[in-house]
């Protein structure tokens, strides 16, 4: 009986992954802006999606550069100190890559699943880049795009996000479960984040490294959860006020405010208390703070780019 229940659980998750991928493919025509990230120096904002280009804006939301990219950019991540961007792609003939904005040099990242990737993050020194792909692979590259290590994320197919610890060379992946790995690829811990089989979408370590936050998809029956966890992976708090999935999460540089992208822009403190809320006409997908912590940029399902202040008040919108 236990064996049968295990098979049913795996089957349910595979169906969930298939449905989510199908939804994503059906959304191609909607030209979603999946992702955004603000440069560490505060000068530039990178935005991508299935709009056939990676766009770089200045802080006034004026277009600075545009790079043609075939199909879907799932996530962009700026290097912590350099003018370099890591770009993950899926449903595309174009591989994930590292882009140097100073030289326009583009380095393709090899060995990633043909189905692409959704997870990308630099380690705290910027020495290593982690990619988590749609075949359950975790790949670690150096800053020049050389593959250092590749291993499998236990037994799942698709990984939705990866996040390095802010002070150590360990990281977490999210998909059907939360998983901790060390740099060598050893699985340190696995956590089932809720009793229901609900896909996780986002994760953000706090700058201190003392705790992290995850956001999941939810479904028609189960509300999306924002969850606070301590460093050991023990649940501290669950919040279920969102009407939409938590696509992305981002801490400000100071570490006292967390921004979440879902049916609204919400700003939380370190205890999981809601501080501010900004209404949105559609679902928000990408979210990032500037280096001063007084501005937030979001991208959305209906291709809107919105600049907010740190109280979730709208400043400017590009339709």
N, C-alpha and C positions, 0 to 999 in steps of 0.2 A: 504493500500500500504506500509506504514512504517513497519507494522507487517511482511509482506511478505519479505521486504528487509532485516529485521532482521534475519528471518529464513534462507534466502539465505546466509547471511554473516556467520551464525553459521555453516551451511552445508558446506560452502567453507572451513572454518577452520578445521572442522572434517576431510574432505577429505585430506587437507594438512597434518594433523597429521598422518592420515593413510598412506599416501604416504611416509612420512619421516620415519615412523616406518618400512614400507616395505623395503625401501632402506637400512635402518640399518640392517634388517634381511638378506637381500641379500648380504650385505657386510661382513657377519660373516666369510665367506670363505677367505676373503682378509686379515684377521688377522690385523686389524687396531689397531694402538696404539692411543687410544682415548685421553689419559690424562697424564700429568706429573706435578710434583710439587717438588720444591727444599726445603730441610729442613731449618728451621730458622738459624741453626748454620753453614750452608753451607757445611756440611760434606756428605750429602746423597741426592740422587735423586730418587723419587718414580715414576714408570712408569707402566701403566696398559692399558688394551684393551681387545680384544677377543682373547687372546693368552694363556688362561688357567693358568695364573700366575700373581702375583704381584711381580715385580722385583725392588730391591733396589740396586742402583749403588753408588759407591763413586764418588767424584768430578772429578776423572780421567776417569770416565765411565768404571770402572772395576766392574763386578758383585760382590755385597757384600752379598745379601741374595735373596732368591726366595721363594715365598709362593704359593702353588697350589690353584688356584681359578677357579671354574667351570664357563666357558663362559665369559661374557662381564663385564669388569670394566669400568664404564662410567666416573667416576671422582675420583681423589684422592686429599685430602686436609690435609696438615700437620698442627698439632696444633701450635699456635703461639709461644709457649715457650718450649713445651715438645717433647720428641721423640715418639710421638703418631700420627697415621695417621687415618683419616676417609676415608672410601672407599665405594662408591656407585656402585651398580651393577644393571644390567637389563638383560632380556632374559636368566635367570639363576636360578638354584635351590638354589643357595647360596645367603643368605641375605646380605644386606649392613651391614657393621660392623666397629668397632673401633679396631685398632691394636696397641699394645704397643710393640715397637721394642726392648725395654730393656728386657722385660720379655717374649715376644712372646705371651702374653695373647690376645685373640681375643674375643671381645664382640659383639654378634649379636644384631642388632637393630630391634625391633619388631614393628608390626603394619604398616609397609611400604607396599604399593601396591604389589601384586604378580607379577605385570608387571615391578616392579623395580623402580629405581629413577635415575635422572641425575643431580640434584642439591644438592650440599653439601658445607657448609661453617661453620667455627667456628666464634663465636662473638669475639669482640675485646679483651676481657679478657681471652678467651679460656675456659670460664665457661660453655658455651652452644654451642651445635651443632645443626644447622638447616639442615634438609633434605627436599627436594622438590621432590615429586614422580610423577609417570606417571598416577596417578589417580587424580591429582590436589590437593593432600593433602600436607600440610606443617606440619612437625613434629619437635618438639624441645626436645632435650635430654640433660641430664647433661653429664659430662665427663666420668661417669661410665656407660653410656648407658641407664639410666633410662628415660623413656618417661615422659616429664613434661606437654606437651601441643600438641594438634593436632587439625587442622582446615582446611577448604577448601579454595582454591585459587579462590574465586568468582565462575565463572561458566565454567572454562576451564577444559580440561581433563589432558593434559600433561604439566608439568613445565620443562623447559630446564635448568634453572640456578637460584641460590639464592645467594645473597650477603648481608652480614650485613654491616651496617654503621660502619666506623672505630672508632667512638667515642661514639655511642649511641646504645641502644638495640632496634633499628628498622632495618628493612631490606627490600630489593626489590626482587621480583621474576620477571622473564621474561618468556613469552610464546607467546600468541597472542598479549599481551599487557604488559606494564610495570606497576607493582603494588607495592605500598608501604604498609607495615604492621607494627604495633607495636608489642611488645612482647606478648601482650594479645591476639593477633590474629585479632585485629580490622583493617579493610581495611581503610587506610588513604587517598589513592589517586589511580586513575587508569588513565593511559595515553595510547592512541592509537598513536604509534610512527610514523606512516606514513599512507597515505590515502589508500594504497594497503594493502590487507590481507597477510602480510608476517611474517613468524615465526621468533621471536627473539631467539638467541642462547647463548649470552654471555653478561656479565655485569661486570664492575670493578669500584668500588668507588675509588676516589682519596684519598690519605692518609689524606688530610686535612678535608675531609668530605664536602667540598664546592661544589663538582660536581662529576658526574659519567659518564661513557662511556658505550654504548651498541653496540653490533654487531648483525646483523641479517642474515638470510639465503639467501634472494633474490630468484629469480627464473628465468626462461628463458626470461621473459619479463622485470622484475624489478631487477636492480643491487643491490648487497648487500650493505648495508649502515653501516658505522661506525658513531655513533652519540654522540656528547657531550651535556650533560644536566646539568643545575645548580641544586643545592640542592632542590629547589622547584619543579623540574621536568619540567622546561621550556627549550625548545630546544635552544642550543647555536650554534651548527654547525653540518652539515651533510656532509659526505665524501663518494664518490662512485667510488673510483679508483680500488677496488679489483675485480678480476675475479672469486673469490670463496667466499663462506660463511665465516663469522668470527666465527670460532669454539670456540676460547678462547682468553681472554685478560688478561694482567698482568702488574701492575705497578712495577717499581723498588722500593727498600726500601727508597731511597731519595725522590721519588715522582716526579721527573722531566722527566721521560721517561715511555711511555706505549708501550708494545710489543703486537702485534696482530698476530694471527695464521690464515692464509687463504691460498691463492695461493702462498704467499711469507711471509717471516718474515718481518714485517714492524715496525719501531720504530718511535713514535710520541712524540711531546712535549705536554705540558699542554694546549696549544691553539689549538691543532689539526693539527699542521703543521708536515708534513713528514720529518723526520730527516735522516733515513737510510732505506735501503731495501736490503734484502737478497733473492736471487732467490732460488726456490725449484723445484725439479723434480716432486713432487706430492703435494697434498694438506696437509698442516700442520694442526694438530688437537690440540695437547697440547702445552702449552708454559709457562715457568716460569723463573724468574731471580734468581741468587744467592744472598746472603746477602750483598756482596760488590757492586753489580750492574755492574760488569764488564763481566759477563757471562750470557748467555741465553741458556736454553735447550728446544728443541722442539721434539715432536713425530708426526708421520705422518700416512697418509692413507696406504702407502705401507711399513709400519713397519720400517721406518728409525728413528734413534735417532741422532739428530745433536746438537753439541755444537757450539755456536756462541760467538763472542765477542760483546761488547756493541755498535759496529758500524755495526752489522749484517753481519760480515765477518765470514765465516765458519772456524772452528778450527779442528773439528773431526766429523766423521760420522760413525755410526754403522749400517750396512745394515741388 
